[in-house]
Amino acid sequence: ADVEAGKAKAAVCAACHGQNGIAQIPTYPNLAGQNEQYLVSALKAYKNKQRSGGQAAIMQGQAAALSDTDIANLAAYYASLPAGGK
Amino acid sequence: ADVEAGKAKAAVCAACHGQNGIAQIPTYPNLAGQNEQYLVSALKAYKNKQRSGGQAAIMQGQAAALSDTDIANLAAYYASLPAGGK
């Protein structure tokens, strides 16, 4: 996976999940330092409409536009950020 | 929400999500320092079977046994732990 490509792709994610992967909105998850494999699994579940409830509809729409490569790169990028945003 | 009650209830969660909220298994999410409101939303989505795919079947089963108070307490507990487990 390509962390730099993930960072570039993450520009749209930052509106809710923060520039540093710390969410701007308390109903959204922090992503910084999250496990890479979990992030891949979660993004694929949103893309496949296997998650609903809460804010999932937003993520279904966002993930629909992502290729498997995009998902791998985004997961690598957020996993690489320091947990807690520090 | 009652952080101490959440800590007591979290004993079973620790097998996968770690004693300090840092997952022992890379396909599982870290919970330490996650946003409390997001954790409530995610647990309710599992309980309501609104999440499938990945390891969601396990969490559907776990969350089915949780009351709304349990969920609030667990969310408060994990949100209170330091991100990154430090």
Backbone of each chain as nested JSON, in Angstrom:
{
  "chains": [
    {"id": "A", "residues": [
      {"number": 1, "name": "ALA", "atoms": {"N": [0.843, -1.205, 0.0], "CA": [0.0, 0.0, 0.0], "C": [0.877, 1.253, 0.0]}},
      {"number": 2, "name": "ASP", "atoms": {"N": [0.331, 2.325, -0.518], "CA": [1.082, 3.565, -0.749], "C": [0.544, 4.66, 0.176]}},
      {"number": 3, "name": "VAL", "atoms": {"N": [1.297, 4.925, 1.244], "CA": [0.857, 5.896, 2.256], "C": [0.691, 7.291, 1.647]}},
      {"number": 4, "name": "GLU", "atoms": {"N": [1.59, 7.678, 0.765], "CA": [1.5, 9.022, 0.179], "C": [0.266, 9.161, -0.716]}},
      {"number": 5, "name": "ALA", "atoms": {"N": [-0.036, 8.11, -1.472], "CA": [-1.258, 8.129, -2.287], "C": [-2.494, 8.171, -1.393]}},
      {"number": 6, "name": "GLY", "atoms": {"N": [-2.416, 7.46, -0.268], "CA": [-3.521, 7.49, 0.685], "C": [-3.724, 8.871, 1.267]}},
      {"number": 7, "name": "LYS", "atoms": {"N": [-2.613, 9.53, 1.579], "CA": [-2.697, 10.894, 2.126], "C": [-3.376, 11.833, 1.129]}},
      {"number": 8, "name": "ALA", "atoms": {"N": [-3.008, 11.711, -0.139], "CA": [-3.609, 12.564, -1.17], "C": [-5.115, 12.291, -1.277]}},
      {"number": 9, "name": "LYS", "atoms": {"N": [-5.472, 11.026, -1.223], "CA": [-6.885, 10.633, -1.341], "C": [-7.694, 11.046, -0.106]}},
      {"number": 10, "name": "ALA", "atoms": {"N": [-7.008, 11.255, 1.011], "CA": [-7.681, 11.514, 2.288], "C": [-8.176, 12.942, 2.438]}},
      {"number": 11, "name": "ALA", "atoms": {"N": [-7.931, 13.795, 1.457], "CA": [-8.322, 15.198, 1.605], "C": [-9.809, 15.325, 1.934]}},
      {"number": 12, "name": "VAL", "atoms": {"N": [-10.639, 14.545, 1.25], "CA": [-12.084, 14.632, 1.478], "C": [-12.464, 14.052, 2.851]}},
      {"number": 13, "name": "CYS", "atoms": {"N": [-11.714, 13.079, 3.316], "CA": [-11.999, 12.432, 4.607], "C": [-11.799, 13.395, 5.774]}},
      {"number": 14, "name": "ALA", "atoms": {"N": [-10.84, 14.338, 5.565], "CA": [-10.417, 15.211, 6.656], "C": [-11.528, 16.127, 7.155]}},
      {"number": 15, "name": "ALA", "atoms": {"N": [-12.517, 16.383, 6.319], "CA": [-13.607, 17.275, 6.726], "C": [-14.296, 16.761, 7.983]}},
      {"number": 16, "name": "CYS", "atoms": {"N": [-14.427, 15.463, 8.084], "CA": [-15.068, 14.87, 9.264], "C": [-14.064, 14.186, 10.189]}},
      {"number": 17, "name": "HIS", "atoms": {"N": [-13.066, 13.528, 9.617], "CA": [-12.149, 12.72, 10.431], "C": [-10.888, 13.483, 10.833]}},
      {"number": 18, "name": "GLY", "atoms": {"N": [-10.791, 14.759, 10.427], "CA": [-9.679, 15.596, 10.873], "C": [-8.436, 15.465, 10.012]}},
      {"number": 19, "name": "GLN", "atoms": {"N": [-7.682, 16.557, 9.937], "CA": [-6.419, 16.568, 9.174], "C": [-5.43, 15.567, 9.744]}},
      {"number": 20, "name": "ASN", "atoms": {"N": [-5.507, 15.333, 11.046], "CA": [-4.578, 14.422, 11.729], "C": [-5.251, 13.102, 12.102]}},
      {"number": 21, "name": "GLY", "atoms": {"N": [-6.454, 12.854, 11.535], "CA": [-7.149, 11.601, 11.828], "C": [-7.908, 11.615, 13.134]}},
      {"number": 22, "name": "ILE", "atoms": {"N": [-8.013, 12.784, 13.748], "CA": [-8.809, 12.947, 14.976], "C": [-10.09, 13.66, 14.57]}},
      {"number": 23, "name": "ALA", "atoms": {"N": [-11.225, 12.977, 14.785], "CA": [-12.494, 13.437, 14.256], "C": [-12.882, 14.806, 14.812]}},
      {"number": 24, "name": "GLN", "atoms": {"N": [-13.491, 15.6, 13.938], "CA": [-13.959, 16.939, 14.3], "C": [-15.335, 16.88, 14.933]}},
      {"number": 25, "name": "ILE", "atoms": {"N": [-15.983, 15.745, 14.852], "CA": [-17.383, 15.588, 15.236], "C": [-17.46, 14.354, 16.13]}},
      {"number": 26, "name": "PRO", "atoms": {"N": [-18.063, 14.459, 17.324], "CA": [-17.952, 13.359, 18.291], "C": [-18.67, 12.073, 17.911]}},
      {"number": 27, "name": "THR", "atoms": {"N": [-19.58, 12.139, 16.946], "CA": [-20.235, 10.902, 16.51], "C": [-19.415, 10.15, 15.463]}},
      {"number": 28, "name": "TYR", "atoms": {"N": [-18.262, 10.711, 15.057], "CA": [-17.408, 10.086, 14.046], "C": [-16.189, 9.487, 14.734]}},
      {"number": 29, "name": "PRO", "atoms": {"N": [-15.655, 8.414, 14.189], "CA": [-14.469, 7.822, 14.815], "C": [-13.163, 8.545, 14.458]}},
      {"number": 30, "name": "ASN", "atoms": {"N": [-12.267, 8.554, 15.438], "CA": [-10.87, 8.865, 15.155], "C": [-10.289, 7.729, 14.324]}},
      {"number": 31, "name": "LEU", "atoms": {"N": [-9.418, 8.066, 13.396], "CA": [-8.795, 7.051, 12.542], "C": [-7.286, 6.946, 12.767]}},
      {"number": 32, "name": "ALA", "atoms": {"N": [-6.692, 7.948, 13.378], "CA": [-5.23, 7.98, 13.549], "C": [-4.759, 6.777, 14.353]}},
      {"number": 33, "name": "GLY", "atoms": {"N": [-3.831, 6.025, 13.777], "CA": [-3.238, 4.898, 14.483], "C": [-4.128, 3.676, 14.573]}},
      {"number": 34, "name": "GLN", "atoms": {"N": [-5.254, 3.719, 13.866], "CA": [-6.137, 2.535, 13.865], "C": [-5.45, 1.408, 13.099]}},
      {"number": 35, "name": "ASN", "atoms": {"N": [-5.811, 0.183, 13.4], "CA": [-5.215, -0.967, 12.717], "C": [-5.551, -0.953, 11.229]}},
      {"number": 36, "name": "GLU", "atoms": {"N": [-4.5, -1.088, 10.411], "CA": [-4.649, -1.022, 8.952], "C": [-5.647, -2.058, 8.435]}},
      {"number": 37, "name": "GLN", "atoms": {"N": [-5.535, -3.292, 8.901], "CA": [-6.428, -4.343, 8.393], "C": [-7.883, -4.081, 8.789]}},
      {"number": 38, "name": "TYR", "atoms": {"N": [-8.07, -3.523, 9.984], "CA": [-9.438, -3.181, 10.385], "C": [-10.009, -2.079, 9.492]}},
      {"number": 39, "name": "LEU", "atoms": {"N": [-9.189, -1.084, 9.175], "CA": [-9.67, 0.016, 8.328], "C": [-10.068, -0.497, 6.946]}},
      {"number": 40, "name": "VAL", "atoms": {"N": [-9.274, -1.414, 6.391], "CA": [-9.634, -2.024, 5.098], "C": [-10.984, -2.728, 5.222]}},
      {"number": 41, "name": "SER", "atoms": {"N": [-11.137, -3.517, 6.276], "CA": [-12.373, -4.272, 6.486], "C": [-13.575, -3.342, 6.632]}},
      {"number": 42, "name": "ALA", "atoms": {"N": [-13.409, -2.273, 7.399], "CA": [-14.511, -1.333, 7.628], "C": [-14.891, -0.616, 6.33]}},
      {"number": 43, "name": "LEU", "atoms": {"N": [-13.897, -0.151, 5.575], "CA": [-14.2, 0.556, 4.327], "C": [-14.9, -0.365, 3.326]}},
      {"number": 44, "name": "LYS", "atoms": {"N": [-14.448, -1.612, 3.259], "CA": [-15.108, -2.554, 2.345], "C": [-16.538, -2.841, 2.796]}},
      {"number": 45, "name": "ALA", "atoms": {"N": [-16.755, -2.922, 4.099], "CA": [-18.11, -3.153, 4.606], "C": [-19.029, -1.976, 4.251]}},
      {"number": 46, "name": "TYR", "atoms": {"N": [-18.516, -0.749, 4.369], "CA": [-19.333, 0.401, 3.956], "C": [-19.6, 0.342, 2.452]}},
      {"number": 47, "name": "LYS", "atoms": {"N": [-18.553, 0.067, 1.682], "CA": [-18.71, 0.014, 0.212], "C": [-19.751, -1.028, -0.191]}},
      {"number": 48, "name": "ASN", "atoms": {"N": [-19.757, -2.153, 0.511], "CA": [-20.691, -3.247, 0.218], "C": [-22.049, -3.082, 0.9]}},
      {"number": 49, "name": "LYS", "atoms": {"N": [-22.263, -1.898, 1.493], "CA": [-23.521, -1.585, 2.191], "C": [-23.837, -2.602, 3.283]}},
      {"number": 50, "name": "GLN", "atoms": {"N": [-22.798, -3.052, 3.956], "CA": [-22.955, -3.979, 5.081], "C": [-22.992, -3.24, 6.413]}},
      {"number": 51, "name": "ARG", "atoms": {"N": [-22.903, -1.92, 6.355], "CA": [-23.042, -1.12, 7.571], "C": [-24.12, -0.081, 7.355]}},
      {"number": 52, "name": "SER", "atoms": {"N": [-25.067, -0.043, 8.296], "CA": [-26.072, 1.01, 8.282], "C": [-26.234, 1.498, 9.716]}},
      {"number": 53, "name": "GLY", "atoms": {"N": [-27.129, 2.444, 9.945], "CA": [-27.266, 3.013, 11.281], "C": [-26.229, 4.099, 11.503]}},
      {"number": 54, "name": "GLY", "atoms": {"N": [-26.449, 4.915, 12.528], "CA": [-25.513, 6.003, 12.827], "C": [-25.284, 6.85, 11.588]}},
      {"number": 55, "name": "GLN", "atoms": {"N": [-24.028, 7.165, 11.31], "CA": [-23.679, 7.992, 10.15], "C": [-23.283, 7.137, 8.951]}},
      {"number": 56, "name": "ALA", "atoms": {"N": [-23.675, 5.853, 8.945], "CA": [-23.166, 4.928, 7.939], "C": [-23.562, 5.305, 6.516]}},
      {"number": 57, "name": "ALA", "atoms": {"N": [-24.71, 5.956, 6.345], "CA": [-25.138, 6.302, 4.984], "C": [-24.11, 7.206, 4.304]}},
      {"number": 58, "name": "ILE", "atoms": {"N": [-23.536, 8.111, 5.077], "CA": [-22.502, 8.998, 4.526], "C": [-21.314, 8.171, 4.048]}},
      {"number": 59, "name": "MET", "atoms": {"N": [-20.903, 7.223, 4.867], "CA": [-19.734, 6.411, 4.515], "C": [-20.037, 5.422, 3.394]}},
      {"number": 60, "name": "GLN", "atoms": {"N": [-21.274, 4.961, 3.294], "CA": [-21.625, 4.134, 2.128], "C": [-21.354, 4.912, 0.837]}},
      {"number": 61, "name": "GLY", "atoms": {"N": [-21.772, 6.166, 0.831], "CA": [-21.571, 6.998, -0.358], "C": [-20.113, 7.282, -0.637]}},
      {"number": 62, "name": "GLN", "atoms": {"N": [-19.369, 7.612, 0.412], "CA": [-17.939, 7.896, 0.234], "C": [-17.194, 6.659, -0.254]}},
      {"number": 63, "name": "ALA", "atoms": {"N": [-17.467, 5.514, 0.36], "CA": [-16.707, 4.304, 0.039], "C": [-17.069, 3.76, -1.344]}},
      {"number": 64, "name": "ALA", "atoms": {"N": [-18.267, 4.073, -1.815], "CA": [-18.684, 3.577, -3.132], "C": [-17.73, 4.034, -4.229]}},
      {"number": 65, "name": "ALA", "atoms": {"N": [-17.107, 5.185, -4.012], "CA": [-16.228, 5.755, -5.032], "C": [-14.794, 5.243, -4.937]}},
      {"number": 66, "name": "LEU", "atoms": {"N": [-14.508, 4.41, -3.953], "CA": [-13.122, 3.984, -3.72], "C": [-12.852, 2.622, -4.354]}},
      {"number": 67, "name": "SER", "atoms": {"N": [-11.722, 2.524, -5.032], "CA": [-11.248, 1.221, -5.525], "C": [-10.584, 0.456, -4.381]}},
      {"number": 68, "name": "ASP", "atoms": {"N": [-10.323, -0.822, -4.604], "CA": [-9.611, -1.601, -3.588], "C": [-8.23, -1.007, -3.308]}},
      {"number": 69, "name": "THR", "atoms": {"N": [-7.598, -0.469, -4.336], "CA": [-6.285, 0.17, -4.144], "C": [-6.426, 1.432, -3.308]}},
      {"number": 70, "name": "ASP", "atoms": {"N": [-7.433, 2.239, -3.605], "CA": [-7.686, 3.434, -2.784], "C": [-7.874, 3.044, -1.321]}},
      {"number": 71, "name": "ILE", "atoms": {"N": [-8.669, 1.998, -1.089], "CA": [-8.955, 1.557, 0.277], "C": [-7.665, 1.117, 0.975]}},
      {"number": 72, "name": "ALA", "atoms": {"N": [-6.847, 0.365, 0.276], "CA": [-5.578, -0.089, 0.866], "C": [-4.682, 1.099, 1.203]}},
      {"number": 73, "name": "ASN", "atoms": {"N": [-4.639, 2.086, 0.297], "CA": [-3.77, 3.242, 0.528], "C": [-4.287, 4.117, 1.667]}},
      {"number": 74, "name": "LEU", "atoms": {"N": [-5.592, 4.334, 1.711], "CA": [-6.178, 5.131, 2.807], "C": [-5.959, 4.449, 4.152]}},
      {"number": 75, "name": "ALA", "atoms": {"N": [-6.13, 3.139, 4.197], "CA": [-5.934, 2.407, 5.455], "C": [-4.493, 2.523, 5.92]}},
      {"number": 76, "name": "ALA", "atoms": {"N": [-3.558, 2.401, 4.967], "CA": [-2.136, 2.511, 5.324], "C": [-1.819, 3.91, 5.845]}},
      {"number": 77, "name": "TYR", "atoms": {"N": [-2.41, 4.909, 5.206], "CA": [-2.158, 6.295, 5.632], "C": [-2.675, 6.547, 7.055]}},
      {"number": 78, "name": "TYR", "atoms": {"N": [-3.934, 6.215, 7.313], "CA": [-4.47, 6.493, 8.654], "C": [-3.796, 5.648, 9.73]}},
      {"number": 79, "name": "ALA", "atoms": {"N": [-3.444, 4.413, 9.395], "CA": [-2.725, 3.582, 10.363], "C": [-1.358, 4.172, 10.704]}},
      {"number": 80, "name": "SER", "atoms": {"N": [-0.796, 4.914, 9.752], "CA": [0.547, 5.473, 9.962], "C": [0.545, 6.714, 10.847]}},
      {"number": 81, "name": "LEU", "atoms": {"N": [-0.613, 7.329, 11.038], "CA": [-0.684, 8.558, 11.843], "C": [-0.631, 8.215, 13.33]}},
      {"number": 82, "name": "PRO", "atoms": {"N": [-0.016, 9.068, 14.145], "CA": [0.075, 8.763, 15.577], "C": [-1.291, 8.791, 16.261]}},
      {"number": 83, "name": "ALA", "atoms": {"N": [-1.571, 7.743, 17.026], "CA": [-2.819, 7.664, 17.791], "C": [-2.931, 8.871, 18.714]}},
      {"number": 84, "name": "GLY", "atoms": {"N": [-4.122, 9.416, 18.802], "CA": [-4.337, 10.576, 19.653], "C": [-3.953, 11.88, 18.978]}},
      {"number": 85, "name": "GLY", "atoms": {"N": [-3.405, 11.783, 17.759], "CA": [-3.082, 12.983, 16.991], "C": [-1.807, 13.683, 17.423]}},
      {"number": 86, "name": "LYS", "atoms": {"N": [-1.049, 13.025, 18.291], "CA": [0.181, 13.677, 18.809], "C": [1.404, 13.309, 17.953]}}
    ]},
    {"id": "B", "residues": [
      {"number": 1, "name": "ALA", "atoms": {"N": [-22.74, 8.358, 32.346], "CA": [-22.176, 7.005, 32.184], "C": [-21.16, 6.732, 33.292]}},
      {"number": 2, "name": "ASP", "atoms": {"N": [-20.986, 5.463, 33.594], "CA": [-20.18, 5.029, 34.738], "C": [-18.943, 4.284, 34.216]}},
      {"number": 3, "name": "VAL", "atoms": {"N": [-17.808, 4.985, 34.243], "CA": [-16.566, 4.43, 33.699], "C": [-16.16, 3.154, 34.43]}},
      {"number": 4, "name": "GLU", "atoms": {"N": [-16.324, 3.147, 35.749], "CA": [-15.909, 1.965, 36.513], "C": [-16.79, 0.754, 36.175]}},
      {"number": 5, "name": "ALA", "atoms": {"N": [-18.091, 0.981, 36.02], "CA": [-18.976, -0.108, 35.604], "C": [-18.612, -0.588, 34.2]}},
      {"number": 6, "name": "GLY", "atoms": {"N": [-18.239, 0.345, 33.35], "CA": [-17.805, -0.026, 31.996], "C": [-16.549, -0.87, 32.034]}},
      {"number": 7, "name": "LYS", "atoms": {"N": [-15.618, -0.494, 32.894], "CA": [-14.375, -1.262, 33.033], "C": [-14.677, -2.698, 33.463]}},
      {"number": 8, "name": "ALA", "atoms": {"N": [-15.579, -2.851, 34.411], "CA": [-15.936, -4.192, 34.886], "C": [-16.577, -5.007, 33.759]}},
      {"number": 9, "name": "LYS", "atoms": {"N": [-17.438, -4.357, 33.002], "CA": [-18.132, -5.034, 31.908], "C": [-17.177, -5.375, 30.76]}},
      {"number": 10, "name": "ALA", "atoms": {"N": [-16.06, -4.673, 30.678], "CA": [-15.141, -4.802, 29.538], "C": [-14.24, -6.024, 29.621]}},
      {"number": 11, "name": "ALA", "atoms": {"N": [-14.352, -6.814, 30.684], "CA": [-13.445, -7.958, 30.829], "C": [-13.503, -8.868, 29.608]}},
      {"number": 12, "name": "VAL", "atoms": {"N": [-14.705, -9.124, 29.117], "CA": [-14.846, -10.017, 27.963], "C": [-14.331, -9.368, 26.675]}},
      {"number": 13, "name": "CYS", "atoms": {"N": [-14.427, -8.054, 26.599], "CA": [-13.977, -7.324, 25.398], "C": [-12.462, -7.413, 25.228]}},
      {"number": 14, "name": "ALA", "atoms": {"N": [-11.764, -7.511, 26.377], "CA": [-10.307, -7.423, 26.37], "C": [-9.651, -8.566, 25.616]}},
      {"number": 15, "name": "ALA", "atoms": {"N": [-10.341, -9.691, 25.495], "CA": [-9.758, -10.838, 24.794], "C": [-9.346, -10.458, 23.372]}},
      {"number": 16, "name": "CYS", "atoms": {"N": [-10.15, -9.63, 22.74], "CA": [-9.831, -9.201, 21.369], "C": [-9.331, -7.763, 21.303]}},
      {"number": 17, "name": "HIS", "atoms": {"N": [-9.921, -6.891, 22.113], "CA": [-9.598, -5.458, 22.012], "C": [-8.505, -5.018, 22.974]}},
      {"number": 18, "name": "GLY", "atoms": {"N": [-7.958, -5.965, 23.761], "CA": [-6.809, -5.644, 24.605], "C": [-7.198, -5.09, 25.962]}},
      {"number": 19, "name": "GLN", "atoms": {"N": [-6.368, -5.381, 26.962], "CA": [-6.592, -4.866, 28.317], "C": [-6.568, -3.348, 28.343]}},
      {"number": 20, "name": "ASN", "atoms": {"N": [-5.783, -2.765, 27.435], "CA": [-5.647, -1.301, 27.39], "C": [-6.386, -0.701, 26.193]}},
      {"number": 21, "name": "GLY", "atoms": {"N": [-7.268, -1.499, 25.57], "CA": [-8.029, -0.986, 24.427], "C": [-7.273, -1.002, 23.122]}},
      {"number": 22, "name": "ILE", "atoms": {"N": [-6.096, -1.635, 23.13], "CA": [-5.307, -1.79, 21.898], "C": [-5.47, -3.237, 21.464]}},
      {"number": 23, "name": "ALA", "atoms": {"N": [-6.026, -3.429, 20.26], "CA": [-6.444, -4.76, 19.817], "C": [-5.273, -5.72, 19.723]}},
      {"number": 24, "name": "GLN", "atoms": {"N": [-5.551, -6.969, 20.088], "CA": [-4.553, -8.034, 20.024], "C": [-4.484, -8.655, 18.637]}},
      {"number": 25, "name": "ILE", "atoms": {"N": [-5.434, -8.324, 17.779], "CA": [-5.61, -8.979, 16.482], "C": [-5.763, -7.853, 15.454]}},
      {"number": 26, "name": "PRO", "atoms": {"N": [-4.989, -7.867, 14.356], "CA": [-4.964, -6.691, 13.473], "C": [-6.247, -6.425, 12.699]}},
      {"number": 27, "name": "THR", "atoms": {"N": [-7.14, -7.406, 12.628], "CA": [-8.417, -7.151, 11.951], "C": [-9.444, -6.503, 12.877]}},
      {"number": 28, "name": "TYR", "atoms": {"N": [-9.082, -6.304, 14.144], "CA": [-9.994, -5.701, 15.127], "C": [-9.56, -4.265, 15.402]}},
      {"number": 29, "name": "PRO", "atoms": {"N": [-10.51, -3.402, 15.711], "CA": [-10.134, -2.012, 15.981], "C": [-9.605, -1.79, 17.407]}},
      {"number": 30, "name": "ASN", "atoms": {"N": [-8.659, -0.873, 17.49], "CA": [-8.305, -0.295, 18.79], "C": [-9.484, 0.54, 19.267]}},
      {"number": 31, "name": "LEU", "atoms": {"N": [-9.725, 0.527, 20.566], "CA": [-10.832, 1.295, 21.142], "C": [-10.354, 2.414, 22.066]}},
      {"number": 32, "name": "ALA", "atoms": {"N": [-9.122, 2.343, 22.513], "CA": [-8.601, 3.315, 23.48], "C": [-8.661, 4.729, 22.916]}},
      {"number": 33, "name": "GLY", "atoms": {"N": [-9.318, 5.617, 23.644], "CA": [-9.374, 7.016, 23.247], "C": [-10.323, 7.305, 22.097]}},
      {"number": 34, "name": "GLN", "atoms": {"N": [-11.101, 6.305, 21.705], "CA": [-12.076, 6.535, 20.622], "C": [-13.189, 7.451, 21.153]}},
      {"number": 35, "name": "ASN", "atoms": {"N": [-13.84, 8.149, 20.259], "CA": [-14.907, 9.058, 20.671], "C": [-16.069, 8.289, 21.298]}},
      {"number": 36, "name": "GLU", "atoms": {"N": [-16.491, 8.742, 22.478], "CA": [-17.542, 8.063, 23.237], "C": [-18.837, 7.935, 22.434]}},
      {"number": 37, "name": "GLN", "atoms": {"N": [-19.259, 9.011, 21.804], "CA": [-20.526, 8.965, 21.057], "C": [-20.445, 8.005, 19.875]}},
      {"number": 38, "name": "TYR", "atoms": {"N": [-19.26, 7.939, 19.237], "CA": [-19.098, 6.983, 18.138], "C": [-19.183, 5.548, 18.653]}},
      {"number": 39, "name": "LEU", "atoms": {"N": [-18.573, 5.291, 19.797], "CA": [-18.61, 3.929, 20.353], "C": [-20.044, 3.514, 20.681]}},
      {"number": 40, "name": "VAL", "atoms": {"N": [-20.827, 4.425, 21.227], "CA": [-22.245, 4.131, 21.49], "C": [-22.948, 3.785, 20.176]}},
      {"number": 41, "name": "SER", "atoms": {"N": [-22.729, 4.615, 19.165], "CA": [-23.372, 4.413, 17.867], "C": [-22.973, 3.071, 17.254]}},
      {"number": 42, "name": "ALA", "atoms": {"N": [-21.696, 2.728, 17.333], "CA": [-21.208, 1.477, 16.739], "C": [-21.786, 0.273, 17.48]}},
      {"number": 43, "name": "LEU", "atoms": {"N": [-21.782, 0.32, 18.812], "CA": [-22.315, -0.816, 19.578], "C": [-23.808, -1.006, 19.309]}},
      {"number": 44, "name": "LYS", "atoms": {"N": [-24.548, 0.095, 19.222], "CA": [-25.978, -0.028, 18.919], "C": [-26.197, -0.58, 17.513]}},
      {"number": 45, "name": "ALA", "atoms": {"N": [-25.349, -0.189, 16.561], "CA": [-25.477, -0.716, 15.197], "C": [-25.218, -2.224, 15.178]}},
      {"number": 46, "name": "TYR", "atoms": {"N": [-24.225, -2.683, 15.936], "CA": [-24.0, -4.136, 16.025], "C": [-25.197, -4.815, 16.68]}},
      {"number": 47, "name": "LYS", "atoms": {"N": [-25.668, -4.242, 17.775], "CA": [-26.8, -4.841, 18.485], "C": [-28.025, -4.956, 17.581]}},
      {"number": 48, "name": "ASN", "atoms": {"N": [-28.235, -3.938, 16.746], "CA": [-29.396, -3.91, 15.843], "C": [-29.137, -4.656, 14.531]}},
      {"number": 49, "name": "LYS", "atoms": {"N": [-27.996, -5.351, 14.459], "CA": [-27.61, -6.117, 13.258], "C": [-27.555, -5.232, 12.023]}},
      {"number": 50, "name": "GLN", "atoms": {"N": [-27.086, -4.013, 12.234], "CA": [-26.904, -3.076, 11.125], "C": [-25.477, -3.105, 10.59]}},
      {"number": 51, "name": "ARG", "atoms": {"N": [-24.649, -3.97, 11.178], "CA": [-23.289, -4.135, 10.659], "C": [-23.055, -5.609, 10.394]}},
      {"number": 52, "name": "SER", "atoms": {"N": [-22.613, -5.898, 9.169], "CA": [-22.188, -7.247, 8.836], "C": [-20.865, -7.149, 8.08]}},
      {"number": 53, "name": "GLY", "atoms": {"N": [-20.339, -8.286, 7.638], "CA": [-19.035, -8.266, 6.971], "C": [-17.913, -8.241, 7.992]}},
      {"number": 54, "name": "GLY", "atoms": {"N": [-16.703, -8.553, 7.535], "CA": [-15.558, -8.582, 8.448], "C": [-15.857, -9.476, 9.64]}},
      {"number": 55, "name": "GLN", "atoms": {"N": [-15.545, -8.978, 10.834], "CA": [-15.762, -9.738, 12.067], "C": [-17.077, -9.352, 12.733]}},
      {"number": 56, "name": "ALA", "atoms": {"N": [-18.003, -8.756, 11.982], "CA": [-19.19, -8.167, 12.597], "C": [-20.088, -9.193, 13.276]}},
      {"number": 57, "name": "ALA", "atoms": {"N": [-20.096, -10.441, 12.778], "CA": [-20.969, -11.446, 13.388], "C": [-20.62, -11.65, 14.864]}},
      {"number": 58, "name": "ILE", "atoms": {"N": [-19.345, -11.602, 15.164], "CA": [-18.912, -11.747, 16.566], "C": [-19.477, -10.605, 17.404]}},
      {"number": 59, "name": "MET", "atoms": {"N": [-19.376, -9.406, 16.859], "CA": [-19.855, -8.242, 17.621], "C": [-21.379, -8.178, 17.686]}},
      {"number": 60, "name": "GLN", "atoms": {"N": [-22.061, -8.688, 16.685], "CA": [-23.534, -8.783, 16.801], "C": [-23.897, -9.612, 18.031]}},
      {"number": 61, "name": "GLY", "atoms": {"N": [-23.195, -10.727, 18.196], "CA": [-23.47, -11.6, 19.341], "C": [-23.126, -10.953, 20.664]}},
      {"number": 62, "name": "GLN", "atoms": {"N": [-21.969, -10.306, 20.711], "CA": [-21.554, -9.665, 21.959], "C": [-22.519, -8.533, 22.329]}},
      {"number": 63, "name": "ALA", "atoms": {"N": [-22.855, -7.706, 21.342], "CA": [-23.67, -6.526, 21.63], "C": [-25.113, -6.895, 21.967]}},
      {"number": 64, "name": "ALA", "atoms": {"N": [-25.564, -8.047, 21.49], "CA": [-26.939, -8.47, 21.765], "C": [-27.201, -8.579, 23.264]}},
      {"number": 65, "name": "ALA", "atoms": {"N": [-26.162, -8.891, 24.024], "CA": [-26.302, -9.086, 25.469], "C": [-26.189, -7.789, 26.26]}},
      {"number": 66, "name": "LEU", "atoms": {"N": [-25.944, -6.671, 25.588], "CA": [-25.695, -5.404, 26.295], "C": [-26.959, -4.549, 26.36]}},
      {"number": 67, "name": "SER", "atoms": {"N": [-27.228, -4.013, 27.538], "CA": [-28.295, -3.02, 27.691], "C": [-27.783, -1.66, 27.212]}},
      {"number": 68, "name": "ASP", "atoms": {"N": [-28.694, -0.714, 27.063], "CA": [-28.274, 0.644, 26.705], "C": [-27.344, 1.228, 27.763]}},
      {"number": 69, "name": "THR", "atoms": {"N": [-27.587, 0.899, 29.027], "CA": [-26.697, 1.373, 30.097], "C": [-25.324, 0.743, 29.976]}},
      {"number": 70, "name": "ASP", "atoms": {"N": [-25.274, -0.563, 29.723], "CA": [-23.984, -1.227, 29.494], "C": [-23.212, -0.534, 28.368]}},
      {"number": 71, "name": "ILE", "atoms": {"N": [-23.919, -0.261, 27.281], "CA": [-23.282, 0.369, 26.117], "C": [-22.727, 1.74, 26.484]}},
      {"number": 72, "name": "ALA", "atoms": {"N": [-23.503, 2.512, 27.201], "CA": [-23.044, 3.85, 27.615], "C": [-21.807, 3.74, 28.505]}},
      {"number": 73, "name": "ASN", "atoms": {"N": [-21.821, 2.782, 29.425], "CA": [-20.696, 2.624, 30.346], "C": [-19.435, 2.132, 29.635]}},
      {"number": 74, "name": "LEU", "atoms": {"N": [-19.605, 1.167, 28.732], "CA": [-18.453, 0.657, 27.975], "C": [-17.856, 1.763, 27.102]}},
      {"number": 75, "name": "ALA", "atoms": {"N": [-18.703, 2.536, 26.467], "CA": [-18.211, 3.627, 25.609], "C": [-17.435, 4.645, 26.431]}},
      {"number": 76, "name": "ALA", "atoms": {"N": [-17.962, 4.98, 27.614], "CA": [-17.276, 5.946, 28.478], "C": [-15.927, 5.393, 28.929]}},
      {"number": 77, "name": "TYR", "atoms": {"N": [-15.893, 4.097, 29.238], "CA": [-14.64, 3.481, 29.682], "C": [-13.579, 3.513, 28.581]}},
      {"number": 78, "name": "TYR", "atoms": {"N": [-13.926, 3.03, 27.394], "CA": [-12.907, 2.992, 26.329], "C": [-12.495, 4.395, 25.894]}},
      {"number": 79, "name": "ALA", "atoms": {"N": [-13.437, 5.318, 25.874], "CA": [-13.081, 6.701, 25.526], "C": [-12.114, 7.299, 26.542]}},
      {"number": 80, "name": "SER", "atoms": {"N": [-12.181, 6.807, 27.774], "CA": [-11.326, 7.369, 28.839], "C": [-9.898, 6.846, 28.784]}},
      {"number": 81, "name": "LEU", "atoms": {"N": [-9.662, 5.761, 28.053], "CA": [-8.31, 5.196, 27.988], "C": [-7.439, 6.015, 27.044]}},
      {"number": 82, "name": "PRO", "atoms": {"N": [-6.148, 6.121, 27.324], "CA": [-5.284, 6.923, 26.453], "C": [-5.122, 6.289, 25.074]}},
      {"number": 83, "name": "ALA", "atoms": {"N": [-5.283, 7.112, 24.033], "CA": [-5.111, 6.639, 22.657], "C": [-3.7, 6.09, 22.489]}},
      {"number": 84, "name": "GLY", "atoms": {"N": [-3.605, 4.988, 21.768], "CA": [-2.294, 4.379, 21.548], "C": [-1.874, 3.495, 22.705]}},
      {"number": 85, "name": "GLY", "atoms": {"N": [-2.659, 3.467, 23.77], "CA": [-2.377, 2.591, 24.893], "C": [-1.301, 3.088, 25.816]}},
      {"number": 86, "name": "LYS", "atoms": {"N": [-0.875, 4.332, 25.643], "CA": [0.234, 4.87, 26.456], "C": [-0.289, 5.624, 27.671]}}
    ]}
  ]
}
